[in-house]
Amino acid sequence: MSRTVLITGTSSGFGEAAVRRFASEGWNVVATMRQPDAGQTLAALENVLVTRLDVQDRESIEMAVTAGLDRFGRLDVVVNNAGYGLFGIFEGASREAIQNQFDVNLFGVMDVTRAILPHFRANRAGTIINVSSGAGVFGAPMASIYSASKFALEGFSEGLWYELHSLGIDVKLIEPGGAPSTGFVARMGAEGAAIETADDYRPFLDKIDAVYAGMGTAADPDAVEKVVGAIVEAATDGSHRLRYAPTADIQPILEARRRSSEEGYQALVRSFFVPLG
């Protein structure tokens, strides 16, 4: 019997690619997005149901879970992929913009998880895969709000891992680096454009923009393929492993954050952000 996965944020990027990968491997897929009309090509795939789910609309979450169960009878895996990055100077970000960042990246994940847990508990089985970020492990300039939302997602996921383990339910985290070929960067730029920046920050911004431009060229060109591969691995490897970090571009910082001393980590970060000194 085919297994079934529900994926959020499938109109582009990792989500769309994951739908295609799971479908190609014989899974039933509930491909969810805010505007289902954008998913017509996915709906044409065998055993793919495209339905509406807006992580900021709890009713739509319940309806999507119900639609998936009605169509396929069972859900085995949920991939909380929907998210975006709010990048810019913290001081210039409005309270509303920060709330929206947390509503999508954290509270939306919690609401989707809450909606699926009764089904998983009844089955004494299920896997919840949360797409985090390297920014959920280390902070960086211009990313304080985004990192805060992903740090919170990491803490939530790790704590939930313990709560659900005895029920046969696994929780897993995917920690990608940069992926310039997805729609993430475009939305990041649009959201960041609304952030006002005081003139006092201009010298800093000139320097840090140059740093990020250089770092962008080091982004893993195969990021989408690697991230989707990690999602599929997390769904199928039968392990209780919590974290998967599939892209090479952030490995040095991840290793330093988790394995070196605080002094060693800070020295490495300063080497990335030399203009800050």
Contacts in CASP RR format, 6 or more apart in sequence:
PFRMAT RR
TARGET T0000
AUTHOR 0000-0000-0000
METHOD contacts of the structure
MODEL  1
MSRTVLITGTSSGFGEAAVRRFASEGWNVVATMRQPDAGQTLAALENVLV
TRLDVQDRESIEMAVTAGLDRFGRLDVVVNNAGYGLFGIFEGASREAIQN
QFDVNLFGVMDVTRAILPHFRANRAGTIINVSSGAGVFGAPMASIYSASK
FALEGFSEGLWYELHSLGIDVKLIEPGGAPSTGFVARMGAEGAAIETADD
YRPFLDKIDAVYAGMGTAADPDAVEKVVGAIVEAATDGSHRLRYAPTADI
QPILEARRRSSEEGYQALVRSFFVPLG
2 26 0 8 1.000
2 27 0 8 1.000
2 28 0 8 1.000
2 47 0 8 1.000
2 72 0 8 1.000
3 27 0 8 1.000
3 28 0 8 1.000
3 76 0 8 1.000
3 77 0 8 1.000
4 27 0 8 1.000
4 28 0 8 1.000
4 29 0 8 1.000
4 30 0 8 1.000
4 68 0 8 1.000
4 72 0 8 1.000
4 73 0 8 1.000
4 74 0 8 1.000
4 75 0 8 1.000
4 76 0 8 1.000
4 77 0 8 1.000
5 22 0 8 1.000
5 27 0 8 1.000
5 28 0 8 1.000
5 29 0 8 1.000
5 30 0 8 1.000
5 75 0 8 1.000
5 76 0 8 1.000
5 77 0 8 1.000
5 78 0 8 1.000
5 79 0 8 1.000
5 235 0 8 1.000
6 29 0 8 1.000
6 30 0 8 1.000
6 32 0 8 1.000
6 64 0 8 1.000
6 65 0 8 1.000
6 68 0 8 1.000
6 75 0 8 1.000
6 77 0 8 1.000
6 78 0 8 1.000
6 79 0 8 1.000
6 116 0 8 1.000
7 15 0 8 1.000
7 18 0 8 1.000
7 19 0 8 1.000
7 22 0 8 1.000
7 29 0 8 1.000
7 30 0 8 1.000
7 31 0 8 1.000
7 32 0 8 1.000
7 78 0 8 1.000
7 79 0 8 1.000
7 81 0 8 1.000
8 15 0 8 1.000
8 32 0 8 1.000
8 33 0 8 1.000
8 53 0 8 1.000
8 55 0 8 1.000
8 79 0 8 1.000
8 80 0 8 1.000
8 81 0 8 1.000
8 82 0 8 1.000
8 112 0 8 1.000
9 15 0 8 1.000
9 32 0 8 1.000
9 33 0 8 1.000
9 34 0 8 1.000
9 53 0 8 1.000
9 81 0 8 1.000
9 82 0 8 1.000
9 83 0 8 1.000
10 16 0 8 1.000
10 18 0 8 1.000
10 19 0 8 1.000
10 31 0 8 1.000
10 32 0 8 1.000
10 33 0 8 1.000
10 39 0 8 1.000
10 42 0 8 1.000
10 50 0 8 1.000
10 81 0 8 1.000
11 33 0 8 1.000
11 34 0 8 1.000
11 35 0 8 1.000
11 38 0 8 1.000
11 39 0 8 1.000
12 182 0 8 1.000
12 183 0 8 1.000
13 179 0 8 1.000
13 181 0 8 1.000
13 182 0 8 1.000
13 183 0 8 1.000
13 184 0 8 1.000
13 224 0 8 1.000
14 81 0 8 1.000
14 131 0 8 1.000
14 176 0 8 1.000
14 179 0 8 1.000
14 182 0 8 1.000
14 224 0 8 1.000
14 227 0 8 1.000
14 228 0 8 1.000
14 231 0 8 1.000
15 31 0 8 1.000
15 79 0 8 1.000
15 81 0 8 1.000
15 228 0 8 1.000
16 42 0 8 1.000
17 224 0 8 1.000
17 225 0 8 1.000
17 228 0 8 1.000
18 79 0 8 1.000
18 81 0 8 1.000
18 228 0 8 1.000
18 231 0 8 1.000
18 232 0 8 1.000
19 29 0 8 1.000
19 31 0 8 1.000
19 42 0 8 1.000
19 45 0 8 1.000
19 48 0 8 1.000
20 42 0 8 1.000
20 45 0 8 1.000
21 228 0 8 1.000
21 229 0 8 1.000
21 231 0 8 1.000
21 232 0 8 1.000
22 29 0 8 1.000
22 232 0 8 1.000
22 235 0 8 1.000
23 29 0 8 1.000
23 45 0 8 1.000
23 46 0 8 1.000
23 47 0 8 1.000
23 48 0 8 1.000
25 232 0 8 1.000
26 47 0 8 1.000
27 47 0 8 1.000
28 47 0 8 1.000
28 48 0 8 1.000
28 49 0 8 1.000
28 71 0 8 1.000
28 72 0 8 1.000
29 45 0 8 1.000
29 47 0 8 1.000
29 48 0 8 1.000
29 49 0 8 1.000
30 49 0 8 1.000
30 51 0 8 1.000
30 64 0 8 1.000
30 67 0 8 1.000
30 68 0 8 1.000
30 71 0 8 1.000
30 72 0 8 1.000
30 75 0 8 1.000
31 39 0 8 1.000
31 42 0 8 1.000
31 43 0 8 1.000
31 48 0 8 1.000
31 49 0 8 1.000
31 50 0 8 1.000
31 51 0 8 1.000
32 50 0 8 1.000
32 51 0 8 1.000
32 52 0 8 1.000
32 53 0 8 1.000
32 64 0 8 1.000
33 39 0 8 1.000
33 50 0 8 1.000
33 52 0 8 1.000
33 53 0 8 1.000
34 52 0 8 1.000
34 53 0 8 1.000
34 54 0 8 1.000
35 52 0 8 1.000
36 43 0 8 1.000
36 50 0 8 1.000
36 51 0 8 1.000
36 52 0 8 1.000
39 50 0 8 1.000
40 50 0 8 1.000
42 48 0 8 1.000
42 50 0 8 1.000
43 49 0 8 1.000
43 50 0 8 1.000
47 72 0 8 1.000
49 67 0 8 1.000
49 68 0 8 1.000
49 71 0 8 1.000
49 72 0 8 1.000
51 63 0 8 1.000
51 64 0 8 1.000
51 67 0 8 1.000
51 68 0 8 1.000
52 60 0 8 1.000
52 63 0 8 1.000
52 64 0 8 1.000
53 60 0 8 1.000
53 61 0 8 1.000
53 63 0 8 1.000
53 64 0 8 1.000
53 82 0 8 1.000
53 112 0 8 1.000
54 60 0 8 1.000
54 61 0 8 1.000
55 61 0 8 1.000
55 82 0 8 1.000
55 83 0 8 1.000
55 103 0 8 1.000
55 104 0 8 1.000
55 107 0 8 1.000
55 108 0 8 1.000
55 109 0 8 1.000
55 111 0 8 1.000
55 112 0 8 1.000
56 100 0 8 1.000
56 103 0 8 1.000
56 104 0 8 1.000
56 108 0 8 1.000
58 111 0 8 1.000
58 115 0 8 1.000
61 108 0 8 1.000
61 111 0 8 1.000
61 112 0 8 1.000
61 115 0 8 1.000
62 115 0 8 1.000
65 75 0 8 1.000
65 115 0 8 1.000
65 116 0 8 1.000
65 119 0 8 1.000
68 75 0 8 1.000
69 75 0 8 1.000
69 119 0 8 1.000
74 119 0 8 1.000
74 123 0 8 1.000
75 116 0 8 1.000
75 119 0 8 1.000
75 120 0 8 1.000
75 126 0 8 1.000
76 125 0 8 1.000
76 126 0 8 1.000
76 127 0 8 1.000
77 126 0 8 1.000
77 127 0 8 1.000
77 128 0 8 1.000
77 129 0 8 1.000
77 235 0 8 1.000
78 112 0 8 1.000
78 113 0 8 1.000
78 116 0 8 1.000
78 127 0 8 1.000
78 128 0 8 1.000
78 129 0 8 1.000
79 129 0 8 1.000
79 131 0 8 1.000
79 231 0 8 1.000
79 235 0 8 1.000
80 108 0 8 1.000
80 109 0 8 1.000
80 112 0 8 1.000
80 113 0 8 1.000
80 128 0 8 1.000
80 129 0 8 1.000
80 130 0 8 1.000
80 131 0 8 1.000
81 131 0 8 1.000
81 231 0 8 1.000
82 104 0 8 1.000
82 108 0 8 1.000
83 104 0 8 1.000
83 105 0 8 1.000
83 131 0 8 1.000
83 184 0 8 1.000
84 101 0 8 1.000
84 104 0 8 1.000
84 105 0 8 1.000
84 184 0 8 1.000
84 187 0 8 1.000
84 188 0 8 1.000
84 191 0 8 1.000
85 101 0 8 1.000
85 105 0 8 1.000
85 143 0 8 1.000
85 146 0 8 1.000
85 184 0 8 1.000
85 187 0 8 1.000
85 188 0 8 1.000
85 191 0 8 1.000
86 93 0 8 1.000
86 97 0 8 1.000
86 98 0 8 1.000
86 100 0 8 1.000
86 101 0 8 1.000
86 145 0 8 1.000
86 146 0 8 1.000
86 188 0 8 1.000
86 191 0 8 1.000
86 192 0 8 1.000
86 195 0 8 1.000
87 142 0 8 1.000
87 143 0 8 1.000
87 145 0 8 1.000
87 146 0 8 1.000
87 188 0 8 1.000
87 189 0 8 1.000
87 191 0 8 1.000
87 192 0 8 1.000
88 142 0 8 1.000
88 143 0 8 1.000
88 145 0 8 1.000
88 192 0 8 1.000
88 195 0 8 1.000
88 197 0 8 1.000
89 142 0 8 1.000
89 195 0 8 1.000
89 197 0 8 1.000
89 198 0 8 1.000
89 201 0 8 1.000
89 205 0 8 1.000
90 144 0 8 1.000
90 145 0 8 1.000
91 198 0 8 1.000
91 201 0 8 1.000
92 195 0 8 1.000
92 196 0 8 1.000
92 197 0 8 1.000
92 198 0 8 1.000
93 145 0 8 1.000
93 195 0 8 1.000
94 194 0 8 1.000
97 145 0 8 1.000
97 191 0 8 1.000
97 194 0 8 1.000
97 195 0 8 1.000
98 145 0 8 1.000
101 145 0 8 1.000
101 146 0 8 1.000
101 149 0 8 1.000
102 148 0 8 1.000
102 149 0 8 1.000
102 152 0 8 1.000
105 146 0 8 1.000
105 149 0 8 1.000
105 150 0 8 1.000
105 153 0 8 1.000
106 149 0 8 1.000
106 152 0 8 1.000
106 153 0 8 1.000
106 156 0 8 1.000
109 130 0 8 1.000
109 153 0 8 1.000
109 156 0 8 1.000
110 156 0 8 1.000
113 128 0 8 1.000
113 160 0 8 1.000
116 128 0 8 1.000
117 164 0 8 1.000
117 169 0 8 1.000
120 126 0 8 1.000
120 128 0 8 1.000
120 164 0 8 1.000
120 167 0 8 1.000
120 169 0 8 1.000
121 167 0 8 1.000
121 169 0 8 1.000
124 167 0 8 1.000
124 168 0 8 1.000
124 169 0 8 1.000
125 168 0 8 1.000
125 169 0 8 1.000
126 168 0 8 1.000
126 169 0 8 1.000
126 170 0 8 1.000
127 169 0 8 1.000
127 170 0 8 1.000
127 171 0 8 1.000
127 172 0 8 1.000
127 234 0 8 1.000
127 235 0 8 1.000
128 157 0 8 1.000
128 160 0 8 1.000
128 164 0 8 1.000
128 169 0 8 1.000
128 170 0 8 1.000
128 171 0 8 1.000
128 172 0 8 1.000
129 172 0 8 1.000
129 173 0 8 1.000
129 174 0 8 1.000
129 231 0 8 1.000
129 234 0 8 1.000
129 235 0 8 1.000
130 153 0 8 1.000
130 157 0 8 1.000
130 171 0 8 1.000
130 172 0 8 1.000
130 173 0 8 1.000
130 174 0 8 1.000
131 174 0 8 1.000
131 176 0 8 1.000
131 227 0 8 1.000
131 231 0 8 1.000
132 150 0 8 1.000
132 153 0 8 1.000
132 154 0 8 1.000
132 157 0 8 1.000
132 173 0 8 1.000
132 174 0 8 1.000
132 175 0 8 1.000
132 176 0 8 1.000
133 146 0 8 1.000
133 150 0 8 1.000
133 175 0 8 1.000
133 176 0 8 1.000
133 177 0 8 1.000
134 150 0 8 1.000
134 175 0 8 1.000
134 176 0 8 1.000
134 177 0 8 1.000
134 245 0 8 1.000
134 250 0 8 1.000
134 253 0 8 1.000
134 254 0 8 1.000
135 143 0 8 1.000
135 146 0 8 1.000
135 147 0 8 1.000
135 150 0 8 1.000
136 147 0 8 1.000
136 150 0 8 1.000
136 151 0 8 1.000
136 153 0 8 1.000
136 154 0 8 1.000
136 175 0 8 1.000
137 154 0 8 1.000
137 175 0 8 1.000
137 253 0 8 1.000
137 254 0 8 1.000
137 257 0 8 1.000
137 258 0 8 1.000
138 147 0 8 1.000
138 253 0 8 1.000
138 254 0 8 1.000
138 257 0 8 1.000
138 269 0 8 1.000
139 147 0 8 1.000
139 151 0 8 1.000
140 147 0 8 1.000
140 273 0 8 1.000
141 204 0 8 1.000
141 208 0 8 1.000
141 273 0 8 1.000
141 276 0 8 1.000
142 208 0 8 1.000
142 212 0 8 1.000
153 173 0 8 1.000
154 173 0 8 1.000
157 171 0 8 1.000
157 172 0 8 1.000
157 173 0 8 1.000
157 242 0 8 1.000
158 171 0 8 1.000
158 173 0 8 1.000
158 242 0 8 1.000
159 171 0 8 1.000
160 171 0 8 1.000
161 170 0 8 1.000
161 171 0 8 1.000
161 240 0 8 1.000
161 242 0 8 1.000
164 170 0 8 1.000
164 171 0 8 1.000
165 240 0 8 1.000
170 238 0 8 1.000
170 240 0 8 1.000
171 242 0 8 1.000
172 234 0 8 1.000
172 241 0 8 1.000
172 242 0 8 1.000
172 243 0 8 1.000
172 244 0 8 1.000
173 242 0 8 1.000
173 243 0 8 1.000
173 244 0 8 1.000
174 227 0 8 1.000
174 230 0 8 1.000
174 231 0 8 1.000
174 234 0 8 1.000
174 244 0 8 1.000
174 246 0 8 1.000
175 243 0 8 1.000
175 244 0 8 1.000
175 245 0 8 1.000
175 246 0 8 1.000
175 250 0 8 1.000
175 254 0 8 1.000
176 223 0 8 1.000
176 226 0 8 1.000
176 227 0 8 1.000
176 245 0 8 1.000
176 246 0 8 1.000
176 247 0 8 1.000
177 219 0 8 1.000
177 220 0 8 1.000
177 223 0 8 1.000
177 247 0 8 1.000
177 249 0 8 1.000
177 250 0 8 1.000
178 216 0 8 1.000
178 219 0 8 1.000
178 220 0 8 1.000
178 223 0 8 1.000
178 247 0 8 1.000
178 249 0 8 1.000
178 250 0 8 1.000
179 185 0 8 1.000
179 219 0 8 1.000
179 220 0 8 1.000
179 223 0 8 1.000
179 224 0 8 1.000
179 227 0 8 1.000
179 247 0 8 1.000
180 216 0 8 1.000
180 219 0 8 1.000
180 223 0 8 1.000
181 223 0 8 1.000
181 224 0 8 1.000
182 224 0 8 1.000
197 205 0 8 1.000
204 275 0 8 1.000
204 276 0 8 1.000
207 275 0 8 1.000
207 276 0 8 1.000
208 273 0 8 1.000
208 275 0 8 1.000
208 276 0 8 1.000
210 275 0 8 1.000
211 272 0 8 1.000
211 273 0 8 1.000
211 274 0 8 1.000
211 275 0 8 1.000
215 272 0 8 1.000
218 249 0 8 1.000
219 249 0 8 1.000
220 226 0 8 1.000
220 247 0 8 1.000
220 248 0 8 1.000
220 249 0 8 1.000
223 246 0 8 1.000
223 247 0 8 1.000
223 249 0 8 1.000
226 246 0 8 1.000
226 247 0 8 1.000
227 246 0 8 1.000
227 247 0 8 1.000
229 246 0 8 1.000
230 244 0 8 1.000
230 245 0 8 1.000
230 246 0 8 1.000
233 244 0 8 1.000
234 241 0 8 1.000
234 244 0 8 1.000
245 251 0 8 1.000
245 254 0 8 1.000
252 268 0 8 1.000
253 268 0 8 1.000
253 269 0 8 1.000
253 272 0 8 1.000
256 264 0 8 1.000
256 265 0 8 1.000
256 268 0 8 1.000
256 269 0 8 1.000
257 265 0 8 1.000
260 268 0 8 1.000
270 276 0 8 1.000
270 277 0 8 1.000
END
